[in-house]
Amino acid sequence: MHFVEWADRYFQLSARGTTPAREAVAGGTTFAAMSYILVVNPLILSAAGMDRNGLFLATIVSAMAATLVMALWANLPIALAPGMGTNIVFAQVLVGQMGVPWQIGLAMVQLNALVFLALSLTQWRARIVAAFPEPVKLGMQCSIGVFIAWLGLRSGGLLVADAGSLVGFSRLHDGGAWLTLGGILLTAMLMVRRVPGAFLLTMLAVSALGVFVTGADGRPLTTLPSSWIGLPVFTGQLLFALDFRGFASHFMLLLPVTLYFLLIEFFAGTATMFGVIRGAGLLQPNGDLPRARAAFAADALGSVIGAAAGTSTVTAYVESVAGVEAGARTGLSGVVVAALFGIALLCGPLLTAIPTCATAPVLVMVGLCMLDGLRELDTSTPENYLPPLLMLLVTACSADLMVALALGCFIYTLMLLAWRRWPGAMVLGLDAVFVLYLALRGHIG
């Protein structure tokens, strides 16, 4: 009884019209909706040469810590974890395409998080968001969505090399490609039915079928683990593996991708938090977040902790909306989410048995969901719609996200100048950074 009274006072349960039981159910709903990150994040980042067991542990530690900070400091029903999109840019662009060692990447994430934290404690965050052009912002969001979906199709065996057209659709001779296609269709149906944890259910269903379906090598796609539960093996490879000296030595080349990480966190994280809190009916009369400074700082602290633990940028999860729809109104639901992440520590052997064909549908659907910003595309003038569409086209055809961002900024600037309008210091600064990037790319290592 004493705990209930304390929780009611601390989390303002009665004032927000909720109860501990409702918050617990809502926290479980949020966790089910976002728990796919426990499988997908280690799988994506391990492509950068990072230890997968360590990544599983880092994902849990960063999600628990960031969600608890948000819950206990800001008292908001927002869960956080390593972000989809930034983890793929980290592994596929920063490490894969640019050849940057992942230790330098973690140092970049850490420094970005510290800058983000400093800006979150001042008024500069709002000023930067307001000064950034909407067409380029929209292009960034949708381009990363296309990139994620492209990666999912490729990793699931649905996109293959083709002599005639460079890239073609799979002829579905492989069992893994069939399961990936079935997983995409299943996820779409579950999303239409608004089933909580649709991504997780798809991964489990495809993994179960993978026990009976063989791949090109004749082996089952899903290999059952020797034990179902157990703590992950801790090697310490990722803990505080931050190469600040390497980051400083390649600073000029890394500046564009560093700015990308900072900007995408500004826009995506801010938009997600506003969306979740608007759904909960907790926005202040002037449209601001309640305890906004604490919320923004908690978001930034999550990435500080995540980089130290060994994972990419931590951010607010839009899946928190599922918890809000289930009744979450306070940070108590976040405490439940963090506790469930802690319990998931014991599920490492089971989760690491999930094959690529089970995670590929999740990547495809997450990427497609990020394209919802196209609803806001302003087609009234060319400078509003051509830059984001060019960024989408270049990303889809080349899978080179940084070049797509550069071209989007360049064409936006030139179109404004054609209208005899001044682009602004923010846009011109980005143009200069991307010119430098294009001149220096390929000179690292």
matplotlib code that plots the C-alpha trace (Angstrom):
import matplotlib.pyplot as plt

x = [0.0, 2.9, 4.4, 1.0, 0.8, 4.4, 3.9, 0.8, 2.5, 5.8, 4.3, 1.1, -1.1, -4.3, -3.7, -3.3, -6.2, -4.4, -3.6, -0.5, -2.2, -3.0, 0.6, 1.9, -0.2, 0.7, 4.4, 4.2, 2.5, 5.2, 7.9, 6.2, 6.0, 9.7, 11.3, 12.4, 15.3, 16.9, 17.4, 17.7, 20.2, 22.9, 22.4, 22.8, 25.8, 27.6, 28.1, 30.6, 32.8, 31.4, 30.8, 27.1, 26.9, 28.3, 25.8, 22.9, 24.1, 24.7, 21.2, 19.6, 21.8, 21.2, 17.5, 17.1, 19.1, 17.6, 14.1, 14.6, 16.0, 13.0, 10.6, 12.1, 13.2, 10.7, 7.8, 6.7, 5.5, 8.3, 10.6, 14.0, 16.5, 19.2, 17.5, 16.6, 18.2, 21.2, 22.3, 22.2, 24.0, 26.6, 27.2, 26.5, 27.6, 30.2, 31.9, 30.9, 31.1, 33.5, 35.8, 35.8, 36.6, 33.7, 35.7, 35.9, 32.2, 31.4, 33.5, 31.5, 28.3, 29.6, 30.7, 27.4, 25.5, 27.4, 26.8, 23.1, 22.9, 24.4, 22.0, 19.0, 19.7, 19.5, 17.2, 19.5, 17.7, 14.5, 16.3, 18.2, 15.0, 13.2, 16.0, 16.4, 14.6, 11.6, 12.3, 15.8, 14.5, 11.8, 14.3, 16.5, 13.7, 12.4, 15.8, 16.8, 13.5, 14.3, 17.8, 16.5, 13.9, 16.5, 18.8, 15.9, 15.1, 18.8, 19.5, 16.4, 17.4, 14.7, 17.0, 19.8, 22.4, 21.2, 23.4, 20.9, 19.6, 22.3, 19.6, 16.7, 14.0, 14.8, 13.4, 12.5, 14.6, 15.8, 13.7, 15.0, 13.6, 10.2, 10.1, 11.2, 8.4, 5.9, 7.1, 6.6, 3.0, 2.3, 3.7, 1.5, -1.6, -0.7, -0.2, -3.5, -5.1, -3.1, -1.7, 0.8, 4.2, 3.6, 7.3, 8.2, 5.4, 6.6, 10.2, 9.0, 6.7, 9.3, 12.0, 9.7, 9.1, 12.9, 13.4, 11.7, 12.9, 16.4, 18.6, 20.9, 23.4, 20.8, 20.8, 17.8, 17.5, 16.9, 19.3, 17.9, 20.2, 21.7, 20.0, 16.9, 17.9, 21.2, 23.1, 25.1, 28.9, 30.6, 33.9, 34.3, 35.2, 32.6, 32.8, 34.3, 35.8, 35.9, 38.7, 38.7, 42.2, 41.1, 38.0, 40.1, 42.6, 39.7, 37.5, 37.0, 35.9, 33.7, 32.0, 29.1, 28.1, 28.6, 26.2, 23.8, 23.7, 23.1, 20.4, 18.5, 18.4, 17.2, 14.3, 13.4, 13.7, 11.9, 9.1, 8.7, 8.4, 5.9, 3.8, 3.7, 2.9, 0.2, -1.4, -1.3, -3.0, -0.2, 1.0, 0.9, -1.7, 1.0, 1.9, 5.2, 6.2, 5.8, 9.2, 10.7, 14.2, 14.3, 12.8, 15.4, 18.2, 17.1, 17.1, 20.7, 21.9, 20.6, 23.2, 26.0, 25.3, 24.8, 28.0, 29.9, 28.2, 29.0, 26.0, 24.8, 22.5, 19.7, 16.5, 12.8, 10.7, 7.5, 6.3, 5.6, 2.3, 1.2, 1.6, -0.2, -3.1, -3.1, -3.4, 0.2, 0.2, 3.2, 6.8, 5.7, 5.0, 8.7, 9.8, 7.9, 9.5, 13.0, 12.3, 11.2, 14.4, 16.3, 14.4, 15.2, 18.9, 18.1, 16.8, 20.0, 20.4, 16.9, 17.0, 20.4, 18.9, 16.6, 17.8, 18.3, 15.1, 13.1, 14.6, 14.6, 10.7, 11.1, 13.7, 11.4, 8.4, 10.3, 11.7, 8.3, 6.8, 9.4, 8.0, 4.9, 6.4, 5.6, 2.1, 3.5, 5.2, 4.5, 4.0, 3.2, 6.7, 9.7, 12.1, 9.8, 9.4, 12.4, 15.1, 13.4, 12.4, 16.0, 17.3, 14.9, 15.9, 19.6, 19.3, 17.1, 19.4, 22.8, 22.3, 24.7, 22.9, 25.5, 25.7, 21.9, 21.9, 24.6, 22.7, 19.5, 21.2, 22.9, 19.7, 17.7, 20.3, 20.5, 16.7, 16.5, 19.2, 17.3, 14.4, 16.8, 16.2, 19.0, 19.3, 20.5, 23.6, 22.4, 21.9, 25.1, 27.1, 25.7, 26.6, 30.2, 30.5, 29.1, 31.5, 34.3, 33.0, 32.7, 36.3, 37.7, 35.6, 37.8, 40.8, 40.4, 42.1]
y = [0.0, 2.3, 1.7, 2.5, 5.8, 6.7, 5.9, 7.9, 11.0, 10.6, 9.8, 11.9, 8.9, 10.3, 13.7, 12.1, 9.8, 6.5, 3.6, 1.4, -1.6, 0.4, 1.7, -1.8, -3.2, -0.2, -0.7, -4.3, -3.2, -0.8, -3.4, -5.9, -3.3, -2.4, -5.6, -6.4, -4.1, -6.7, -8.9, -6.4, -3.9, -6.5, -8.1, -4.8, -3.5, -6.9, -6.3, -3.6, -6.2, -5.6, -8.5, -9.6, -10.8, -7.4, -5.6, -7.5, -6.5, -2.9, -2.7, -3.7, -1.5, 1.6, 1.0, 0.4, 3.4, 5.8, 4.8, 5.0, 8.5, 9.6, 7.9, 9.1, 12.6, 13.7, 11.4, 10.8, 7.5, 7.5, 4.4, 4.7, 2.3, 2.4, 4.0, 2.2, 4.2, 5.6, 2.0, 1.2, 4.4, 3.5, 0.0, 0.3, 3.9, 5.0, 1.6, -0.2, 2.4, 5.0, 2.4, 4.1, 1.8, 1.2, 2.5, 5.9, 5.7, 5.2, 8.2, 10.2, 9.1, 10.0, 13.5, 14.1, 13.0, 15.5, 18.3, 17.3, 17.3, 20.8, 22.1, 20.4, 22.3, 25.6, 27.2, 26.3, 23.0, 24.8, 27.4, 24.9, 22.9, 26.1, 27.2, 23.9, 23.8, 21.5, 19.9, 18.8, 17.6, 15.6, 14.2, 13.0, 11.1, 9.5, 8.7, 6.7, 4.9, 3.9, 2.8, 0.7, -1.0, -1.6, -3.2, -5.5, -6.6, -7.3, -9.1, -11.2, -12.4, -10.5, -8.1, -9.8, -8.9, -8.9, -8.8, -6.9, -4.3, -4.4, -5.2, -7.5, -9.2, -12.7, -15.7, -17.1, -20.3, -19.9, -20.8, -17.8, -15.4, -17.1, -16.7, -13.1, -12.4, -14.2, -12.2, -8.9, -9.9, -11.2, -8.0, -5.9, -7.8, -7.6, -3.9, -3.4, -5.3, -3.1, -6.2, -5.1, -6.5, -7.2, -7.1, -9.5, -11.9, -11.9, -12.7, -15.5, -17.0, -16.9, -18.3, -21.2, -22.0, -21.7, -24.8, -26.8, -24.7, -25.1, -22.5, -22.7, -24.7, -27.4, -26.5, -25.4, -21.6, -21.6, -23.5, -24.1, -23.1, -25.6, -23.7, -21.5, -19.0, -17.8, -14.6, -13.2, -13.8, -10.5, -9.9, -6.2, -5.6, -2.7, -1.1, 2.4, 1.4, 5.1, 6.2, 10.0, 10.3, 8.6, 10.8, 13.9, 12.8, 12.2, 15.1, 16.8, 13.7, 12.7, 16.1, 15.5, 12.1, 13.6, 16.4, 13.9, 12.0, 15.2, 16.5, 13.3, 13.0, 16.6, 16.0, 12.4, 12.3, 15.6, 14.7, 11.3, 12.8, 15.3, 12.7, 10.3, 13.1, 14.5, 11.1, 10.9, 14.4, 15.7, 18.7, 22.0, 24.6, 26.4, 23.2, 22.5, 19.3, 19.1, 19.1, 19.5, 20.2, 17.0, 15.1, 16.4, 15.8, 12.3, 11.6, 12.9, 11.0, 7.8, 8.2, 9.1, 5.9, 3.9, 4.9, 4.0, 0.6, 0.1, 0.9, 3.6, 6.6, 6.0, 7.8, 7.9, 5.1, 5.8, 2.4, 4.2, 5.2, 1.6, 2.0, 5.3, 3.7, 1.1, 3.8, 5.0, 8.5, 8.6, 7.5, 4.4, 2.6, 3.4, 1.7, -1.4, -1.2, -1.0, -3.9, -6.1, -5.2, -6.4, -9.7, -10.1, -10.4, -14.1, -14.6, -14.1, -17.7, -17.7, -14.3, -14.9, -18.0, -15.8, -15.9, -13.1, -13.9, -13.3, -9.8, -8.7, -8.1, -5.9, -3.7, -3.5, -2.4, 0.0, 1.6, 1.9, 3.4, 6.2, 7.2, 8.5, 11.9, 12.0, 12.9, 16.3, 16.8, 20.3, 20.2, 23.9, 24.9, 22.9, 23.8, 22.1, 18.7, 18.2, 18.0, 15.3, 13.3, 13.5, 12.3, 9.4, 8.5, 8.6, 6.5, 3.9, 3.5, 3.8, 3.0, 6.0, 8.0, 10.7, 11.5, 11.7, 14.2, 16.2, 16.4, 17.3, 20.2, 21.4, 21.4, 23.1, 25.9, 26.4, 26.6, 29.2, 31.3, 30.9, 32.5, 35.2, 34.1, 33.8, 30.1, 31.1, 30.3, 26.9, 25.6, 27.2, 25.7, 22.3, 22.8, 23.6, 20.6, 18.3, 19.8, 19.0, 15.5, 14.7, 16.0, 13.9, 10.7, 7.7, 9.1, 7.5, 4.4]
z = [0.0, 0.8, -2.7, -4.3, -2.4, -3.2, -6.9, -7.0, -5.6, -7.5, -11.0, -10.5, -11.3, -10.0, -11.5, -15.0, -14.6, -14.5, -12.1, -11.4, -13.1, -16.2, -16.4, -16.0, -18.9, -21.1, -20.3, -21.4, -24.6, -25.4, -24.7, -27.0, -29.8, -29.6, -28.4, -32.0, -31.5, -29.2, -32.3, -35.1, -33.5, -32.7, -36.2, -37.9, -36.0, -36.0, -39.7, -38.6, -36.9, -33.4, -31.0, -31.3, -27.6, -26.5, -28.8, -27.2, -23.8, -24.9, -26.5, -23.2, -21.0, -23.1, -23.4, -19.7, -18.6, -21.1, -20.5, -16.7, -17.0, -19.1, -16.7, -13.4, -14.4, -17.1, -15.9, -19.5, -21.1, -23.7, -24.1, -25.7, -27.3, -30.0, -33.0, -36.3, -39.1, -37.2, -36.5, -40.2, -41.2, -38.6, -39.9, -43.6, -44.4, -41.8, -41.4, -44.6, -47.3, -45.7, -44.0, -40.6, -37.7, -35.4, -32.4, -34.1, -34.9, -31.2, -30.3, -32.8, -31.3, -27.8, -28.8, -30.7, -27.6, -25.4, -27.9, -28.1, -24.3, -24.1, -26.7, -25.0, -21.8, -23.7, -26.2, -29.2, -29.9, -30.8, -32.9, -35.0, -35.6, -36.7, -39.0, -40.9, -44.3, -44.4, -47.8, -46.8, -43.4, -45.2, -47.6, -44.8, -43.1, -46.2, -47.7, -44.6, -44.8, -48.4, -47.3, -44.5, -46.7, -49.4, -46.9, -45.7, -49.2, -49.9, -46.7, -47.1, -50.5, -52.4, -54.2, -56.1, -58.7, -62.3, -65.4, -67.4, -64.9, -62.2, -59.6, -59.9, -57.9, -56.7, -58.6, -55.2, -55.7, -52.1, -49.0, -47.1, -49.8, -49.6, -45.8, -46.1, -48.6, -46.4, -43.4, -45.1, -46.0, -42.5, -40.9, -43.1, -42.1, -38.4, -38.7, -40.3, -37.4, -35.0, -33.2, -30.5, -31.1, -34.8, -35.6, -32.8, -33.7, -37.4, -36.3, -34.1, -36.8, -39.5, -37.2, -36.3, -40.0, -40.5, -38.5, -41.3, -44.3, -45.7, -47.3, -50.3, -48.3, -47.5, -43.8, -41.8, -41.8, -38.0, -35.8, -32.4, -29.5, -27.1, -24.2, -24.3, -21.6, -20.2, -19.6, -22.5, -22.5, -21.6, -23.4, -22.7, -26.3, -26.7, -23.2, -23.5, -26.8, -27.9, -30.3, -29.9, -31.3, -34.5, -34.7, -34.4, -37.1, -39.6, -38.4, -41.7, -43.6, -40.7, -40.3, -42.7, -41.2, -37.7, -38.6, -40.1, -36.8, -34.9, -37.2, -37.5, -33.8, -33.5, -35.9, -35.5, -31.7, -31.2, -33.6, -31.9, -28.4, -29.5, -31.3, -28.3, -25.8, -28.1, -28.3, -24.5, -24.3, -22.1, -24.3, -22.5, -23.6, -25.6, -27.5, -25.6, -24.0, -20.2, -18.5, -22.0, -20.8, -18.8, -21.7, -24.2, -21.7, -21.1, -24.8, -25.0, -21.9, -23.5, -26.3, -23.9, -22.0, -25.2, -26.8, -23.6, -23.6, -27.3, -29.5, -31.8, -31.1, -28.6, -29.3, -28.4, -29.9, -31.8, -30.6, -27.3, -29.0, -28.5, -24.8, -24.8, -26.6, -23.9, -21.2, -20.4, -19.1, -16.8, -16.4, -14.4, -17.7, -18.6, -15.4, -16.5, -20.0, -18.4, -16.1, -19.1, -20.9, -17.9, -17.9, -21.6, -20.6, -20.0, -23.5, -25.4, -26.7, -28.0, -29.6, -31.3, -33.0, -35.1, -38.8, -41.2, -43.1, -40.0, -39.3, -43.0, -43.0, -40.0, -41.8, -44.9, -42.9, -40.6, -43.7, -45.3, -42.2, -42.3, -45.7, -44.0, -44.2, -47.9, -46.9, -46.0, -49.4, -50.6, -54.4, -54.8, -55.8, -57.3, -54.5, -52.0, -53.7, -56.0, -53.3, -51.3, -54.4, -55.8, -52.4, -52.5, -56.1, -55.5, -52.3, -53.9, -56.9, -55.3, -51.6, -51.0, -48.4, -47.9, -51.6, -51.7, -48.8, -50.5, -53.8, -51.9, -50.2, -53.4, -55.5, -52.8, -52.6, -56.3, -56.7, -54.0, -55.7, -59.0, -57.2, -55.9, -52.3, -49.8, -48.6, -45.1, -43.1, -42.0, -45.6, -46.9, -44.1, -44.9, -48.6, -47.7, -45.5, -48.2, -50.8, -48.5, -47.9, -51.7, -52.1, -49.3, -49.6, -50.3, -48.4, -45.1, -43.7]

ax = plt.figure().add_subplot(projection="3d")
ax.plot(x, y, z, "-o")
ax.set_aspect("equal")
plt.show()
